[in-house]
């Protein structure tokens, strides 16, 4: 059961990371396009700014699960380093529960916010609902839940290993 969950979590985290990287590429390409249209063609494309913002929001919410999975998001380094192994496991559970509560709040209210935003449209992109921008919150939270539980089952302390 544990191995099956970790395989699912690894696939979801890789998908989340790929999505975050794709959103970074989209934001960068749109930024270059915006500069080209503004300063070379002297006819700025207003819609690019909205899409850049939209893609950066998605990039952040899709990148958070990766940070949770690597144990780099919520950190209690000093307590962890000074504690015995039995206390460390308690700290793992405390951090996991706190992070899961936060993700539950983000998932619940993010979905509520997204569904309420269905009636709004994006400025500069008339006809495109704000639902798609707000949906980043619950989607990122759902991916994060998998990463948080995955890190509890198979801890990775990359922030501790790379500190100097």
MODELLER restraints for C-alpha pairs under 7 A, 6 or more apart:
rsr = mdl.restraints
at = mdl.atoms
rsr.add(forms.Gaussian(group=physical.xy_distance, feature=features.Distance(at['CA:6:A'], at['CA:150:A']), mean=6.03, stdev=0.5))
rsr.add(forms.Gaussian(group=physical.xy_distance, feature=features.Distance(at['CA:9:A'], at['CA:146:A']), mean=5.51, stdev=0.5))
rsr.add(forms.Gaussian(group=physical.xy_distance, feature=features.Distance(at['CA:9:A'], at['CA:147:A']), mean=6.33, stdev=0.5))
rsr.add(forms.Gaussian(group=physical.xy_distance, feature=features.Distance(at['CA:9:A'], at['CA:150:A']), mean=6.32, stdev=0.5))
rsr.add(forms.Gaussian(group=physical.xy_distance, feature=features.Distance(at['CA:12:A'], at['CA:143:A']), mean=6.64, stdev=0.5))
rsr.add(forms.Gaussian(group=physical.xy_distance, feature=features.Distance(at['CA:13:A'], at['CA:65:A']), mean=6.47, stdev=0.5))
rsr.add(forms.Gaussian(group=physical.xy_distance, feature=features.Distance(at['CA:13:A'], at['CA:66:A']), mean=6.01, stdev=0.5))
rsr.add(forms.Gaussian(group=physical.xy_distance, feature=features.Distance(at['CA:13:A'], at['CA:143:A']), mean=6.95, stdev=0.5))
rsr.add(forms.Gaussian(group=physical.xy_distance, feature=features.Distance(at['CA:13:A'], at['CA:147:A']), mean=6.75, stdev=0.5))
rsr.add(forms.Gaussian(group=physical.xy_distance, feature=features.Distance(at['CA:16:A'], at['CA:62:A']), mean=5.15, stdev=0.5))
rsr.add(forms.Gaussian(group=physical.xy_distance, feature=features.Distance(at['CA:16:A'], at['CA:63:A']), mean=6.66, stdev=0.5))
rsr.add(forms.Gaussian(group=physical.xy_distance, feature=features.Distance(at['CA:17:A'], at['CA:62:A']), mean=6.46, stdev=0.5))
rsr.add(forms.Gaussian(group=physical.xy_distance, feature=features.Distance(at['CA:17:A'], at['CA:63:A']), mean=5.90, stdev=0.5))
rsr.add(forms.Gaussian(group=physical.xy_distance, feature=features.Distance(at['CA:17:A'], at['CA:66:A']), mean=6.59, stdev=0.5))
rsr.add(forms.Gaussian(group=physical.xy_distance, feature=features.Distance(at['CA:19:A'], at['CA:62:A']), mean=6.50, stdev=0.5))
rsr.add(forms.Gaussian(group=physical.xy_distance, feature=features.Distance(at['CA:20:A'], at['CA:58:A']), mean=6.85, stdev=0.5))
rsr.add(forms.Gaussian(group=physical.xy_distance, feature=features.Distance(at['CA:20:A'], at['CA:59:A']), mean=4.20, stdev=0.5))
rsr.add(forms.Gaussian(group=physical.xy_distance, feature=features.Distance(at['CA:20:A'], at['CA:60:A']), mean=6.96, stdev=0.5))
rsr.add(forms.Gaussian(group=physical.xy_distance, feature=features.Distance(at['CA:20:A'], at['CA:62:A']), mean=5.13, stdev=0.5))
rsr.add(forms.Gaussian(group=physical.xy_distance, feature=features.Distance(at['CA:20:A'], at['CA:63:A']), mean=5.52, stdev=0.5))
rsr.add(forms.Gaussian(group=physical.xy_distance, feature=features.Distance(at['CA:23:A'], at['CA:55:A']), mean=5.07, stdev=0.5))
rsr.add(forms.Gaussian(group=physical.xy_distance, feature=features.Distance(at['CA:23:A'], at['CA:56:A']), mean=6.54, stdev=0.5))
rsr.add(forms.Gaussian(group=physical.xy_distance, feature=features.Distance(at['CA:23:A'], at['CA:58:A']), mean=6.70, stdev=0.5))
rsr.add(forms.Gaussian(group=physical.xy_distance, feature=features.Distance(at['CA:23:A'], at['CA:59:A']), mean=5.26, stdev=0.5))
rsr.add(forms.Gaussian(group=physical.xy_distance, feature=features.Distance(at['CA:24:A'], at['CA:56:A']), mean=6.75, stdev=0.5))
rsr.add(forms.Gaussian(group=physical.xy_distance, feature=features.Distance(at['CA:24:A'], at['CA:59:A']), mean=6.30, stdev=0.5))
rsr.add(forms.Gaussian(group=physical.xy_distance, feature=features.Distance(at['CA:26:A'], at['CA:55:A']), mean=6.79, stdev=0.5))
rsr.add(forms.Gaussian(group=physical.xy_distance, feature=features.Distance(at['CA:27:A'], at['CA:52:A']), mean=4.70, stdev=0.5))
rsr.add(forms.Gaussian(group=physical.xy_distance, feature=features.Distance(at['CA:27:A'], at['CA:55:A']), mean=5.85, stdev=0.5))
rsr.add(forms.Gaussian(group=physical.xy_distance, feature=features.Distance(at['CA:27:A'], at['CA:56:A']), mean=6.55, stdev=0.5))
rsr.add(forms.Gaussian(group=physical.xy_distance, feature=features.Distance(at['CA:30:A'], at['CA:48:A']), mean=5.91, stdev=0.5))
rsr.add(forms.Gaussian(group=physical.xy_distance, feature=features.Distance(at['CA:30:A'], at['CA:52:A']), mean=6.40, stdev=0.5))
rsr.add(forms.Gaussian(group=physical.xy_distance, feature=features.Distance(at['CA:34:A'], at['CA:44:A']), mean=6.51, stdev=0.5))
rsr.add(forms.Gaussian(group=physical.xy_distance, feature=features.Distance(at['CA:34:A'], at['CA:45:A']), mean=6.24, stdev=0.5))
rsr.add(forms.Gaussian(group=physical.xy_distance, feature=features.Distance(at['CA:34:A'], at['CA:48:A']), mean=6.24, stdev=0.5))
rsr.add(forms.Gaussian(group=physical.xy_distance, feature=features.Distance(at['CA:37:A'], at['CA:43:A']), mean=5.55, stdev=0.5))
rsr.add(forms.Gaussian(group=physical.xy_distance, feature=features.Distance(at['CA:37:A'], at['CA:44:A']), mean=4.97, stdev=0.5))
rsr.add(forms.Gaussian(group=physical.xy_distance, feature=features.Distance(at['CA:37:A'], at['CA:45:A']), mean=6.43, stdev=0.5))
rsr.add(forms.Gaussian(group=physical.xy_distance, feature=features.Distance(at['CA:38:A'], at['CA:44:A']), mean=4.16, stdev=0.5))
rsr.add(forms.Gaussian(group=physical.xy_distance, feature=features.Distance(at['CA:46:A'], at['CA:124:A']), mean=6.28, stdev=0.5))
rsr.add(forms.Gaussian(group=physical.xy_distance, feature=features.Distance(at['CA:47:A'], at['CA:124:A']), mean=4.93, stdev=0.5))
rsr.add(forms.Gaussian(group=physical.xy_distance, feature=features.Distance(at['CA:47:A'], at['CA:125:A']), mean=6.16, stdev=0.5))
rsr.add(forms.Gaussian(group=physical.xy_distance, feature=features.Distance(at['CA:50:A'], at['CA:124:A']), mean=6.85, stdev=0.5))
rsr.add(forms.Gaussian(group=physical.xy_distance, feature=features.Distance(at['CA:54:A'], at['CA:133:A']), mean=5.83, stdev=0.5))
rsr.add(forms.Gaussian(group=physical.xy_distance, feature=features.Distance(at['CA:58:A'], at['CA:136:A']), mean=5.34, stdev=0.5))
rsr.add(forms.Gaussian(group=physical.xy_distance, feature=features.Distance(at['CA:61:A'], at['CA:136:A']), mean=6.01, stdev=0.5))
rsr.add(forms.Gaussian(group=physical.xy_distance, feature=features.Distance(at['CA:61:A'], at['CA:137:A']), mean=6.34, stdev=0.5))
rsr.add(forms.Gaussian(group=physical.xy_distance, feature=features.Distance(at['CA:61:A'], at['CA:140:A']), mean=4.65, stdev=0.5))
rsr.add(forms.Gaussian(group=physical.xy_distance, feature=features.Distance(at['CA:62:A'], at['CA:140:A']), mean=5.16, stdev=0.5))
rsr.add(forms.Gaussian(group=physical.xy_distance, feature=features.Distance(at['CA:64:A'], at['CA:144:A']), mean=6.62, stdev=0.5))
rsr.add(forms.Gaussian(group=physical.xy_distance, feature=features.Distance(at['CA:65:A'], at['CA:140:A']), mean=6.95, stdev=0.5))
rsr.add(forms.Gaussian(group=physical.xy_distance, feature=features.Distance(at['CA:65:A'], at['CA:143:A']), mean=5.78, stdev=0.5))
rsr.add(forms.Gaussian(group=physical.xy_distance, feature=features.Distance(at['CA:65:A'], at['CA:144:A']), mean=4.11, stdev=0.5))
rsr.add(forms.Gaussian(group=physical.xy_distance, feature=features.Distance(at['CA:65:A'], at['CA:147:A']), mean=5.42, stdev=0.5))
rsr.add(forms.Gaussian(group=physical.xy_distance, feature=features.Distance(at['CA:66:A'], at['CA:147:A']), mean=6.84, stdev=0.5))
rsr.add(forms.Gaussian(group=physical.xy_distance, feature=features.Distance(at['CA:67:A'], at['CA:73:A']), mean=5.21, stdev=0.5))
rsr.add(forms.Gaussian(group=physical.xy_distance, feature=features.Distance(at['CA:68:A'], at['CA:144:A']), mean=6.68, stdev=0.5))
rsr.add(forms.Gaussian(group=physical.xy_distance, feature=features.Distance(at['CA:68:A'], at['CA:147:A']), mean=5.64, stdev=0.5))
rsr.add(forms.Gaussian(group=physical.xy_distance, feature=features.Distance(at['CA:68:A'], at['CA:148:A']), mean=5.56, stdev=0.5))
rsr.add(forms.Gaussian(group=physical.xy_distance, feature=features.Distance(at['CA:69:A'], at['CA:147:A']), mean=4.45, stdev=0.5))
rsr.add(forms.Gaussian(group=physical.xy_distance, feature=features.Distance(at['CA:69:A'], at['CA:148:A']), mean=5.87, stdev=0.5))
rsr.add(forms.Gaussian(group=physical.xy_distance, feature=features.Distance(at['CA:69:A'], at['CA:150:A']), mean=6.46, stdev=0.5))
rsr.add(forms.Gaussian(group=physical.xy_distance, feature=features.Distance(at['CA:69:A'], at['CA:151:A']), mean=5.11, stdev=0.5))
rsr.add(forms.Gaussian(group=physical.xy_distance, feature=features.Distance(at['CA:70:A'], at['CA:151:A']), mean=6.96, stdev=0.5))
rsr.add(forms.Gaussian(group=physical.xy_distance, feature=features.Distance(at['CA:70:A'], at['CA:156:A']), mean=5.31, stdev=0.5))
rsr.add(forms.Gaussian(group=physical.xy_distance, feature=features.Distance(at['CA:70:A'], at['CA:157:A']), mean=6.29, stdev=0.5))
rsr.add(forms.Gaussian(group=physical.xy_distance, feature=features.Distance(at['CA:70:A'], at['CA:158:A']), mean=5.85, stdev=0.5))
rsr.add(forms.Gaussian(group=physical.xy_distance, feature=features.Distance(at['CA:71:A'], at['CA:151:A']), mean=6.58, stdev=0.5))
rsr.add(forms.Gaussian(group=physical.xy_distance, feature=features.Distance(at['CA:71:A'], at['CA:156:A']), mean=5.65, stdev=0.5))
rsr.add(forms.Gaussian(group=physical.xy_distance, feature=features.Distance(at['CA:71:A'], at['CA:157:A']), mean=5.22, stdev=0.5))
rsr.add(forms.Gaussian(group=physical.xy_distance, feature=features.Distance(at['CA:71:A'], at['CA:158:A']), mean=6.40, stdev=0.5))
rsr.add(forms.Gaussian(group=physical.xy_distance, feature=features.Distance(at['CA:71:A'], at['CA:159:A']), mean=6.89, stdev=0.5))
rsr.add(forms.Gaussian(group=physical.xy_distance, feature=features.Distance(at['CA:72:A'], at['CA:158:A']), mean=6.58, stdev=0.5))
rsr.add(forms.Gaussian(group=physical.xy_distance, feature=features.Distance(at['CA:72:A'], at['CA:159:A']), mean=5.36, stdev=0.5))
rsr.add(forms.Gaussian(group=physical.xy_distance, feature=features.Distance(at['CA:74:A'], at['CA:95:A']), mean=6.88, stdev=0.5))
rsr.add(forms.Gaussian(group=physical.xy_distance, feature=features.Distance(at['CA:80:A'], at['CA:88:A']), mean=5.75, stdev=0.5))
rsr.add(forms.Gaussian(group=physical.xy_distance, feature=features.Distance(at['CA:92:A'], at['CA:152:A']), mean=6.62, stdev=0.5))
rsr.add(forms.Gaussian(group=physical.xy_distance, feature=features.Distance(at['CA:96:A'], at['CA:148:A']), mean=6.27, stdev=0.5))
rsr.add(forms.Gaussian(group=physical.xy_distance, feature=features.Distance(at['CA:96:A'], at['CA:152:A']), mean=6.80, stdev=0.5))
rsr.add(forms.Gaussian(group=physical.xy_distance, feature=features.Distance(at['CA:100:A'], at['CA:145:A']), mean=6.32, stdev=0.5))
rsr.add(forms.Gaussian(group=physical.xy_distance, feature=features.Distance(at['CA:103:A'], at['CA:141:A']), mean=5.11, stdev=0.5))
rsr.add(forms.Gaussian(group=physical.xy_distance, feature=features.Distance(at['CA:103:A'], at['CA:145:A']), mean=6.66, stdev=0.5))
rsr.add(forms.Gaussian(group=physical.xy_distance, feature=features.Distance(at['CA:106:A'], at['CA:137:A']), mean=6.32, stdev=0.5))
rsr.add(forms.Gaussian(group=physical.xy_distance, feature=features.Distance(at['CA:106:A'], at['CA:138:A']), mean=6.14, stdev=0.5))
rsr.add(forms.Gaussian(group=physical.xy_distance, feature=features.Distance(at['CA:106:A'], at['CA:141:A']), mean=6.14, stdev=0.5))
rsr.add(forms.Gaussian(group=physical.xy_distance, feature=features.Distance(at['CA:107:A'], at['CA:137:A']), mean=6.60, stdev=0.5))
rsr.add(forms.Gaussian(group=physical.xy_distance, feature=features.Distance(at['CA:107:A'], at['CA:138:A']), mean=4.16, stdev=0.5))
rsr.add(forms.Gaussian(group=physical.xy_distance, feature=features.Distance(at['CA:107:A'], at['CA:141:A']), mean=5.46, stdev=0.5))
rsr.add(forms.Gaussian(group=physical.xy_distance, feature=features.Distance(at['CA:107:A'], at['CA:142:A']), mean=6.77, stdev=0.5))
rsr.add(forms.Gaussian(group=physical.xy_distance, feature=features.Distance(at['CA:110:A'], at['CA:134:A']), mean=6.85, stdev=0.5))
rsr.add(forms.Gaussian(group=physical.xy_distance, feature=features.Distance(at['CA:110:A'], at['CA:135:A']), mean=6.90, stdev=0.5))
rsr.add(forms.Gaussian(group=physical.xy_distance, feature=features.Distance(at['CA:110:A'], at['CA:137:A']), mean=5.08, stdev=0.5))
rsr.add(forms.Gaussian(group=physical.xy_distance, feature=features.Distance(at['CA:110:A'], at['CA:138:A']), mean=5.02, stdev=0.5))
rsr.add(forms.Gaussian(group=physical.xy_distance, feature=features.Distance(at['CA:111:A'], at['CA:135:A']), mean=6.67, stdev=0.5))
rsr.add(forms.Gaussian(group=physical.xy_distance, feature=features.Distance(at['CA:111:A'], at['CA:138:A']), mean=5.57, stdev=0.5))
rsr.add(forms.Gaussian(group=physical.xy_distance, feature=features.Distance(at['CA:113:A'], at['CA:134:A']), mean=6.65, stdev=0.5))
rsr.add(forms.Gaussian(group=physical.xy_distance, feature=features.Distance(at['CA:114:A'], at['CA:131:A']), mean=4.70, stdev=0.5))
rsr.add(forms.Gaussian(group=physical.xy_distance, feature=features.Distance(at['CA:114:A'], at['CA:134:A']), mean=4.73, stdev=0.5))
rsr.add(forms.Gaussian(group=physical.xy_distance, feature=features.Distance(at['CA:114:A'], at['CA:135:A']), mean=5.41, stdev=0.5))
rsr.add(forms.Gaussian(group=physical.xy_distance, feature=features.Distance(at['CA:115:A'], at['CA:131:A']), mean=6.25, stdev=0.5))
rsr.add(forms.Gaussian(group=physical.xy_distance, feature=features.Distance(at['CA:117:A'], at['CA:130:A']), mean=5.40, stdev=0.5))
rsr.add(forms.Gaussian(group=physical.xy_distance, feature=features.Distance(at['CA:117:A'], at['CA:131:A']), mean=5.11, stdev=0.5))
rsr.add(forms.Gaussian(group=physical.xy_distance, feature=features.Distance(at['CA:118:A'], at['CA:129:A']), mean=5.49, stdev=0.5))
rsr.add(forms.Gaussian(group=physical.xy_distance, feature=features.Distance(at['CA:118:A'], at['CA:130:A']), mean=5.89, stdev=0.5))
rsr.add(forms.Gaussian(group=physical.xy_distance, feature=features.Distance(at['CA:118:A'], at['CA:131:A']), mean=4.74, stdev=0.5))
rsr.add(forms.Gaussian(group=physical.xy_distance, feature=features.Distance(at['CA:119:A'], at['CA:129:A']), mean=6.73, stdev=0.5))
rsr.add(forms.Gaussian(group=physical.xy_distance, feature=features.Distance(at['CA:120:A'], at['CA:129:A']), mean=5.74, stdev=0.5))
rsr.add(forms.Gaussian(group=physical.xy_distance, feature=features.Distance(at['CA:120:A'], at['CA:130:A']), mean=5.55, stdev=0.5))
rsr.add(forms.Gaussian(group=physical.xy_distance, feature=features.Distance(at['CA:121:A'], at['CA:127:A']), mean=6.04, stdev=0.5))
rsr.add(forms.Gaussian(group=physical.xy_distance, feature=features.Distance(at['CA:121:A'], at['CA:128:A']), mean=5.42, stdev=0.5))
rsr.add(forms.Gaussian(group=physical.xy_distance, feature=features.Distance(at['CA:121:A'], at['CA:129:A']), mean=4.43, stdev=0.5))
rsr.add(forms.Gaussian(group=physical.xy_distance, feature=features.Distance(at['CA:121:A'], at['CA:130:A']), mean=5.32, stdev=0.5))
rsr.add(forms.Gaussian(group=physical.xy_distance, feature=features.Distance(at['CA:122:A'], at['CA:128:A']), mean=5.90, stdev=0.5))
rsr.add(forms.Gaussian(group=physical.xy_distance, feature=features.Distance(at['CA:122:A'], at['CA:129:A']), mean=6.17, stdev=0.5))
rsr.add(forms.Gaussian(group=physical.xy_distance, feature=features.Distance(at['CA:122:A'], at['CA:130:A']), mean=5.69, stdev=0.5))
